[in-house]
Amino acid sequence: MRKKFLWAALACASILMASCARVTSSTQQAASPVENPSTEVTPAAVVLDKTGGEVVIMNNQLFLDRVFDYTNSAEWKYKGDRPAIIDLYADWCGPCRMVAPIMKDLAKEYDGKIMIYKVNVDKEKELASLFNATSIPLFVFIPMNGEPQLFRGAADKATYTKVIEEFLLKQ
C-alpha cells in the first residue's frame, strides 16, 4: 500500500514539475526582469544610498559585489551598509506576484533603512541554488550582523513588517 502511494505521489510531482517547466520556458521570454522597464538595473547603475524606495533587481554579480562574495569565502560576511531582504521569485509564480506590491510598499516605507532586492530564480539559477530555493517565494532576511534567515512562502504585509522591525532593525 505504501509503495502504491509513493508511486502515485512521485507521478503527481513529475507531472507538476513538467507543467511548471513548460510555463517557465514560455513566460521567460516575454517577462521583463526589471520593475520599471524603462530603466535596466545593472551593478554599475545601482546607487545603494539613493534607491528612491524601490525594489532593486539583483543579478549574480550585484550579489557578489553588494551582499556576499561566496567565491572567495565560505564564511558568511554581509557587505551591505544596511539590512536587506532578498525576494527570490519567478514571473510565473502566483504567490510571488501577490507579494510583489507588498515588497514595493515596504521599500518605500523603509527607504534608507533597509534594501529590498528581487532575484528571478529562472534567470539567476546560481543564486537560487545558493539559497536552496526549491519552493518560491523565498525571502532571505539579512541583518547587519549575524546569519541570514530564510522565510518560505507568501505572507501579509504585517508579517513582513514584524520581521523587519524585530529582526532586521532591532539589532
Backbone bond lengths (Angstrom), bond angles and torsions (degrees), N, CA, C in turn:
res aa  C-N    CA-C-N  psi(-1)  N-CA   C-N-CA  omega(-1)  CA-C   N-CA-C  phi
1 M - - - 1.451 - - 1.535 110.68 -
2 R 1.336 115.77 -42.68 1.457 119.76 -179.46 1.527 110.92 -65.67
3 K 1.353 116.73 -36.03 1.458 119.78 179.58 1.525 110.73 -65.46
4 K 1.339 117.19 -41.17 1.455 120.76 178.74 1.528 110.58 -62.30
5 F 1.334 115.64 -43.52 1.456 119.64 179.17 1.527 110.63 -63.68
6 L 1.314 116.92 -42.68 1.458 121.65 178.97 1.527 111.05 -61.53
7 W 1.325 117.36 -45.03 1.462 120.87 179.00 1.525 111.42 -65.06
8 A 1.326 117.27 -38.47 1.460 120.40 178.53 1.534 110.47 -65.83
9 A 1.317 116.45 -42.42 1.464 120.51 178.22 1.525 110.62 -64.19
10 L 1.315 116.80 -41.01 1.455 121.56 178.95 1.537 110.96 -64.14
11 A 1.312 116.95 -41.33 1.460 121.72 178.71 1.534 110.70 -64.62
12 C 1.318 117.21 -43.67 1.472 120.93 178.22 1.522 110.81 -62.78
13 A 1.333 116.88 -42.61 1.462 120.41 179.47 1.525 110.65 -63.60
14 S 1.327 117.02 -39.51 1.465 120.43 179.19 1.525 111.80 -64.52
15 I 1.306 116.29 -42.41 1.468 120.83 178.87 1.522 109.52 -64.28
16 L 1.318 117.12 -43.79 1.458 121.20 179.23 1.522 111.29 -62.02
17 M 1.326 117.65 -44.64 1.468 121.60 179.43 1.532 110.56 -62.97
18 A 1.314 117.32 -41.51 1.459 120.70 -179.57 1.527 111.05 -65.40
19 S 1.325 117.10 -40.62 1.468 118.98 179.68 1.519 110.91 -68.83
20 C 1.329 118.03 -37.14 1.467 120.78 177.35 1.520 110.55 -65.91
21 A 1.316 117.82 -38.00 1.459 121.39 -179.96 1.523 110.46 -63.95
22 R 1.339 117.32 -40.14 1.453 120.35 178.20 1.522 111.18 -65.87
23 V 1.330 117.04 -42.16 1.451 120.76 179.17 1.519 109.58 -64.11
24 T 1.325 117.36 -41.66 1.460 121.81 -179.04 1.515 110.82 -61.09
25 S 1.314 117.79 -48.47 1.457 119.59 -176.34 1.519 112.01 -67.07
26 S 1.319 118.51 -33.12 1.452 119.41 -178.92 1.525 112.44 -78.55
27 T 1.341 117.89 -31.05 1.459 119.60 -179.40 1.508 112.49 -90.77
28 Q 1.291 117.64 -17.68 1.458 120.80 -176.11 1.522 111.28 -63.17
29 Q 1.316 118.22 -36.82 1.449 121.02 -177.66 1.525 111.56 -73.34
30 A 1.318 118.44 -35.09 1.447 121.35 -175.33 1.525 113.14 -83.44
31 A 1.323 118.19 -21.54 1.457 121.14 -173.43 1.518 111.84 -83.62
32 S 1.316 115.29 143.74 1.458 121.17 176.36 1.520 109.88 -96.48
33 P 1.339 119.01 137.31 1.446 120.03 -177.43 1.525 114.08 -82.01
34 V 1.295 118.29 -1.65 1.457 119.50 -177.77 1.512 110.81 -112.00
35 E 1.339 116.63 149.31 1.450 121.74 178.66 1.529 111.09 -65.77
36 N 1.317 116.04 -40.56 1.452 121.74 179.94 1.524 106.84 -112.33
37 P 1.324 119.16 103.70 1.455 121.19 -173.80 1.527 114.15 -60.30
38 S 1.325 118.61 -18.08 1.455 119.73 -178.16 1.527 112.78 -78.39
39 T 1.341 117.83 -16.74 1.464 120.32 179.75 1.513 110.25 -129.02
40 E 1.288 117.12 114.74 1.460 123.60 176.44 1.525 108.21 -79.54
41 V 1.314 116.94 130.49 1.453 120.80 -179.34 1.519 108.66 -95.58
42 T 1.311 116.17 119.78 1.453 121.82 175.53 1.516 107.98 -121.03
43 P 1.332 118.91 161.85 1.457 119.46 -178.39 1.518 113.30 -53.97
44 A 1.322 118.39 -39.24 1.457 120.76 -178.89 1.525 111.66 -70.70
45 A 1.329 117.45 -27.11 1.458 120.37 -176.07 1.520 112.82 -86.54
46 V 1.318 118.23 -12.87 1.454 120.99 -176.74 1.520 109.72 -83.22
47 V 1.307 115.61 121.05 1.458 121.03 173.13 1.515 105.53 -108.21
48 L 1.328 116.39 105.87 1.454 120.43 -171.45 1.522 113.53 -67.06
49 D 1.313 119.11 -27.01 1.446 120.11 -179.12 1.519 112.41 -78.53
50 K 1.327 117.97 -17.80 1.456 121.20 -176.42 1.520 110.38 -134.28
51 T 1.334 116.41 67.31 1.454 119.64 179.56 1.516 111.39 -85.93
52 G 1.332 117.18 -11.38 1.455 119.59 179.19 1.508 112.39 69.69
53 G 1.323 116.81 25.17 1.454 120.34 178.22 1.511 113.75 69.04
54 E 1.326 117.14 34.86 1.459 120.53 179.75 1.526 110.67 -112.59
55 V 1.301 114.97 156.11 1.454 121.45 173.64 1.526 107.26 -77.40
56 V 1.332 116.30 132.89 1.461 121.82 -177.03 1.525 109.30 -101.78
57 I 1.324 115.94 126.65 1.459 121.14 176.41 1.524 107.76 -74.08
58 M 1.323 116.42 126.29 1.453 121.00 -175.15 1.516 111.21 -110.46
59 N 1.334 115.18 135.22 1.457 120.51 170.88 1.523 107.93 -111.69
60 N 1.316 116.86 179.72 1.456 121.34 -175.27 1.530 111.62 -61.21
61 Q 1.319 117.73 -42.22 1.468 120.43 -177.95 1.527 111.32 -65.46
62 L 1.320 117.56 -41.29 1.456 120.77 177.63 1.525 110.34 -62.94
63 F 1.331 116.68 -39.28 1.467 120.59 177.01 1.529 110.12 -60.44
64 L 1.327 116.55 -46.80 1.466 120.69 179.87 1.530 111.43 -62.59
65 D 1.335 117.32 -38.63 1.459 122.02 -177.48 1.524 113.26 -75.88
66 R 1.330 117.39 -39.34 1.464 120.70 -168.76 1.526 116.09 -113.05
67 V 1.341 117.56 -14.23 1.462 118.73 -176.24 1.524 111.04 -117.28
68 F 1.325 117.35 -65.78 1.459 120.43 -176.05 1.519 109.12 -159.61
69 D 1.332 115.70 128.21 1.464 121.01 178.23 1.525 109.23 -93.63
70 Y 1.319 115.77 86.37 1.461 121.19 -178.18 1.524 112.78 -71.72
71 T 1.325 118.09 -11.13 1.464 120.21 178.59 1.526 111.37 -77.01
72 N 1.336 117.12 -22.98 1.463 120.92 -178.39 1.520 114.28 -111.51
73 S 1.324 117.77 -6.33 1.460 120.07 -177.62 1.528 110.23 -151.82
74 A 1.322 115.43 138.83 1.459 120.32 176.42 1.531 110.46 -92.52
75 E 1.326 117.29 -19.63 1.458 122.28 -179.24 1.522 110.03 -89.50
76 W 1.338 116.56 129.30 1.454 122.20 -177.10 1.522 110.62 -62.14
77 K 1.321 116.48 127.79 1.464 123.50 175.00 1.522 106.86 -146.65
78 Y 1.335 115.81 104.87 1.459 121.42 -178.56 1.519 109.96 -70.72
79 K 1.339 116.70 132.36 1.463 122.80 -177.47 1.528 113.28 -93.85
80 G 1.305 118.11 -12.95 1.456 121.07 -172.38 1.516 114.42 -70.00
81 D 1.335 115.63 166.68 1.453 121.19 179.48 1.528 112.53 -103.28
82 R 1.328 116.28 2.49 1.463 122.07 173.99 1.524 108.25 -156.99
83 P 1.343 117.64 159.49 1.470 119.81 179.72 1.528 110.85 -57.58
84 A 1.328 115.27 159.64 1.466 119.32 -175.93 1.522 111.87 -142.67
85 I 1.318 113.56 159.14 1.465 122.48 170.65 1.521 106.10 -124.96
86 I 1.320 116.03 132.61 1.465 120.78 172.91 1.523 106.96 -113.08
87 D 1.309 116.06 122.46 1.462 123.95 179.30 1.524 107.65 -101.08
88 L 1.329 117.04 108.02 1.462 121.55 176.08 1.521 107.49 -90.09
89 Y 1.323 116.63 121.28 1.461 122.10 -170.62 1.527 110.68 -142.62
90 A 1.322 115.47 175.17 1.469 122.80 170.35 1.525 107.10 -139.82
91 D 1.317 115.53 149.21 1.463 120.46 -178.68 1.528 112.53 -62.84
92 W 1.327 117.67 -30.38 1.456 121.76 -176.30 1.532 112.76 -85.30
93 C 1.318 118.34 -5.48 1.471 123.99 -174.24 1.527 110.68 -84.92
94 G 1.323 116.61 115.45 1.464 121.66 179.93 1.522 113.66 -59.81
95 P 1.338 119.05 -52.31 1.474 119.48 178.37 1.539 112.47 -59.65
96 C 1.329 117.15 -33.52 1.472 120.42 177.58 1.522 110.59 -63.56
97 R 1.325 116.49 -41.92 1.466 120.84 178.92 1.529 111.39 -67.21
98 M 1.343 116.72 -32.01 1.459 120.28 178.69 1.533 111.48 -70.01
99 V 1.330 117.50 -32.40 1.460 121.97 -177.18 1.532 111.94 -84.08
100 A 1.313 118.73 -22.83 1.471 122.12 -176.00 1.533 113.21 -53.38
101 P 1.343 120.55 -46.25 1.471 119.25 178.94 1.532 112.57 -64.93
102 I 1.322 116.58 -31.23 1.468 120.08 177.31 1.525 109.75 -65.32
103 M 1.329 116.93 -43.31 1.463 120.61 178.80 1.527 111.04 -64.23
104 K 1.338 116.94 -37.49 1.472 120.04 176.58 1.523 110.63 -62.53
105 D 1.336 116.38 -44.72 1.462 120.77 178.19 1.521 111.16 -61.33
106 L 1.324 117.23 -44.10 1.461 121.05 -179.74 1.526 111.77 -65.92
107 A 1.332 116.68 -35.76 1.467 120.09 177.58 1.531 110.21 -62.30
108 K 1.321 117.59 -39.60 1.464 121.04 178.03 1.531 110.71 -71.58
109 E 1.318 115.96 -44.36 1.462 121.47 -177.19 1.537 112.37 -64.14
110 Y 1.322 117.00 -36.84 1.466 121.64 -177.44 1.532 111.84 -108.84
111 D 1.316 116.96 27.07 1.465 121.68 178.72 1.532 109.89 -57.31
112 G 1.322 116.22 128.92 1.454 121.17 -178.80 1.520 113.87 87.92
113 K 1.331 117.47 -13.31 1.471 121.29 -178.86 1.520 112.50 -105.13
114 I 1.342 116.53 -38.40 1.466 121.34 178.23 1.526 108.62 -138.50
115 M 1.319 115.59 163.13 1.466 122.97 172.60 1.525 107.63 -108.54
116 I 1.305 116.28 142.06 1.469 120.37 173.37 1.521 107.50 -123.85
117 Y 1.328 114.43 122.72 1.462 122.46 179.69 1.524 109.09 -114.18
118 K 1.339 115.70 154.96 1.462 122.22 172.44 1.518 108.15 -123.40
119 V 1.328 115.78 137.50 1.460 121.96 177.54 1.523 108.03 -125.90
120 N 1.324 116.45 119.14 1.464 121.75 176.71 1.532 107.89 -79.58
121 V 1.325 116.69 112.14 1.466 120.62 -175.00 1.523 112.96 -66.77
122 D 1.327 117.60 -22.39 1.463 120.02 177.90 1.526 111.58 -75.16
123 K 1.316 116.51 -27.07 1.462 120.67 -178.64 1.524 112.93 -100.36
124 E 1.303 117.29 -26.45 1.468 122.32 -178.48 1.528 109.33 -117.55
125 K 1.319 115.26 67.36 1.460 121.32 -175.09 1.532 112.95 -64.24
126 E 1.329 116.82 -31.78 1.460 119.80 179.85 1.537 110.96 -66.08
127 L 1.330 116.79 -42.00 1.458 120.18 176.98 1.527 111.08 -67.98
128 A 1.315 116.74 -38.46 1.460 120.04 177.56 1.526 110.94 -60.49
129 S 1.325 116.67 -42.06 1.463 119.12 179.85 1.530 111.46 -72.47
130 L 1.323 117.65 -30.32 1.465 121.35 177.61 1.527 110.79 -58.92
131 F 1.334 116.55 -39.07 1.461 121.31 179.88 1.531 112.65 -98.37
132 N 1.322 116.68 8.98 1.465 121.78 179.80 1.532 110.58 52.13
133 A 1.307 115.77 51.31 1.462 122.08 -177.23 1.524 110.44 -78.07
134 T 1.317 116.19 75.05 1.465 121.28 179.06 1.522 111.61 -82.58
135 S 1.329 116.79 -19.60 1.461 120.70 173.71 1.527 107.64 -138.89
136 I 1.319 114.76 146.47 1.455 120.32 -178.42 1.522 109.20 -129.62
137 P 1.312 118.31 157.26 1.447 126.95 -0.38 1.527 112.06 -68.70
138 L 1.318 114.05 150.37 1.459 122.29 175.33 1.520 106.66 -129.02
139 F 1.316 116.05 128.09 1.460 121.13 -179.49 1.517 109.25 -113.04
140 V 1.336 115.34 134.35 1.457 121.85 177.16 1.523 105.93 -111.44
141 F 1.328 116.44 115.29 1.458 122.13 177.97 1.523 107.49 -96.91
142 I 1.335 115.67 118.87 1.459 121.06 -173.57 1.524 109.39 -115.11
143 P 1.349 117.32 107.83 1.469 120.07 175.71 1.527 110.07 -78.22
144 M 1.304 116.94 168.70 1.459 120.50 177.91 1.528 110.79 -65.37
145 N 1.308 116.51 -38.06 1.467 121.76 178.66 1.518 108.99 -126.00
146 G 1.304 115.84 142.81 1.454 119.80 179.50 1.515 112.22 99.76
147 E 1.310 113.84 -178.69 1.455 121.95 -176.43 1.527 111.82 -84.12
148 P 1.339 116.70 147.45 1.470 119.39 174.62 1.528 110.43 -69.24
149 Q 1.312 115.43 153.94 1.463 121.95 178.31 1.520 109.22 -117.97
150 L 1.329 116.21 139.18 1.460 121.54 -179.81 1.524 110.09 -98.37
151 F 1.328 115.03 143.19 1.462 122.49 176.50 1.517 106.88 -132.19
152 R 1.313 117.12 114.97 1.462 121.77 -177.21 1.523 110.74 -97.29
153 G 1.325 115.84 135.74 1.451 121.17 175.78 1.512 113.24 96.96
154 A 1.324 114.53 167.83 1.459 121.78 -179.18 1.523 109.63 -87.56
155 A 1.328 115.71 151.82 1.459 121.47 177.16 1.530 108.27 -146.63
156 D 1.324 116.00 178.04 1.459 119.77 178.78 1.528 110.35 -87.55
157 K 1.320 116.15 170.06 1.461 121.85 -176.04 1.526 111.46 -60.83
158 A 1.313 117.37 -37.64 1.470 121.02 -178.94 1.527 111.57 -60.70
159 T 1.312 116.94 -37.06 1.465 121.06 179.35 1.523 110.50 -65.57
160 Y 1.330 117.22 -46.29 1.458 120.79 179.30 1.530 110.83 -65.69
161 T 1.322 117.18 -39.60 1.463 121.34 178.52 1.528 110.55 -61.49
162 K 1.312 116.44 -42.03 1.470 120.54 179.09 1.528 110.91 -62.09
163 V 1.330 117.15 -43.63 1.463 120.38 179.03 1.533 110.33 -64.83
164 I 1.316 117.01 -41.20 1.466 120.57 178.73 1.528 110.21 -61.01
165 E 1.316 116.35 -49.74 1.468 120.78 -177.11 1.527 112.50 -67.40
166 E 1.337 117.06 -43.77 1.459 120.12 -172.91 1.522 114.67 -90.25
167 F 1.316 118.26 -22.59 1.468 119.82 -177.76 1.539 112.53 -111.27
168 L 1.323 116.29 -45.82 1.463 118.36 -175.17 1.534 113.14 -83.38
169 L 1.302 117.76 -43.77 1.465 120.17 -172.99 1.527 114.25 -95.03
170 K 1.301 118.41 -16.81 1.459 120.89 -176.67 1.524 112.38 -79.22
171 Q 1.316 118.06 -16.93 1.464 120.45 -173.95 1.497 112.73 -76.43
